[in-house]
Amino acid sequence: MRAAVIDRFGGPDKIKVRETPVPRPKANEVLIRVSTAGVGTWDAYFRSGDIKTAHDFPLVLGTDGSGVVVDAGRRVTRFKKGDRVYAYVWDGGFYAEYVTVAANSAGHVPKGLSLQSAGALGVVGLTALQGVDDALKLRRGESVIVHGASGNVGMIAVQLAKWRGARVIATASGRDGVAFVRRLGIENVIDGKKGDVEVAARELAPDGVDAVLAFAGGEELIRCIDTLRKGGRVVYPNGIDPAPRKRKHIRVSSYNAVASPEKFAALNRAVIGSKLKVPIEKSVPLARAADAHRRLERGHLLGRIVIKP
């Protein structure tokens, strides 16, 4: 099969496409013919060596993607050949024509969702939903600031927060970021760097905002936290830099997204219930995986980059 691999850590130029052996599934794994692989900032950290992996070189990048099951290990009962699936494995290997993943790290693609959208959803969808539901425990009628709503995880989280019945303020990056989030169905959107989040918060929640769900750090996040009521809460996925500091009378907590059959089932319910949109900014063939990383490093993505093996 063809795969995008690195033989040593470094920049996008270290990514090379070449022939590699098709992996064989272990007893608890499925072999997936990859339709779409997601590209995320974390992939760049694996490529550069900033995130360590137990795998040896040559290293196939890619933490999430979608495709069709073509083989399954003898202990696998949830999937069969021909099933449309999507998966998230932290050190996965999705930049390839085939990938093996633990069956518990995959889910059936929900009805109505294309393989391309599913391939762009895995890691960002699980991270967003677990932030809204598990870490924040957002309730109907609560006020929440989704900070970094124009980013890859934020664009999913802001839709799910609205679906859960929260009163949402979204912060986005730039005028185009604000317009992007509004196209997702969110009305109350401000530019995180230039907009006055304090004014927007007072209008939405005069007694203070209930919660902040943060997908970006820095001074803009501090201003969001300043709008919280006593007893308010801040939640963010690990990796936000700089992370918010602890505060008196404010609950600050972080989390890591996990993949499991139950979490994928919850995400599928959310996809259907919310009529979730999965924006994709750019789709490239496997041969241009290095170009995908060059675009990634320029930043300010409005939608996910995907690779189509």
Secondary structure, DSSP 8 states (H G I E B T S, - for coil): -EEEEESSS-SGGG-EEEE-------TTEEEEEEEEEEE-HHHHHHHHTSS--S--SSEE--SEEEEEEEEE-TT--S--TT-EEEEE-TT---SBSEEEEEGGGEEE--TT--HHHHHTTHHHHHHHHIIIIIIS---TT-EEEEETTTSTTHHHHHHHHHHTT-EEEEEESHHHHHHHHHHTT---EEETTTS-HHHHHHHH-TT-EEEEEES--SHHHHHHHTTEEEEEEEEEETT-SS----BTTBEEEEE-----HHHHHHHHHHHHHHT----EEEEEEGGGHHHHHHHHHH---SSEEEEE-
